[in-house]
Amino acid sequence: MPRFMSLVKMDESTVPAEGPSPEMMQRMGELIEEITKAGVMLDTAGLMPAEQGTRVHLNGGGISVTDGPFTETKEVVGGYAILQCKDMAEALEWSKRFLKAHGDDWTMTLEVREIQEG
């Protein structure tokens, strides 16, 4: 069965200052429990803020290292999930449910891509 990576892209300036609400955390916990019991969730995690990240860049054979925050970037990867689904349609259905669990206070995009095997 194919695996899919769902990358959570978000503008960190739109994250509620108080962070996730208890209600959102409950909805998310219930969804993660359901998706895990269904045998779909292989791994998931949120990431620390971009200001704590570092980028390593290759350009023309030269390597550069830049510490966050990354002022030239509006959206950053805020988390990920690795799902094992029968097809892209199933991966998209779970992704839509993940977004809905956040409620109306969040602005984010999920990029869902099949993992290339072999």
Protein Blocks (a to p, Z undefined) as FASTA:
>chain_A
ZZddddddddfklpcfklpafklmmmmmmmmmmmmmnomambdcddddfklgccdddeeh
iacddddddfkbmbdcfbdcddddfblklmmmmmmmmmmmnommbccddddddddeZZ
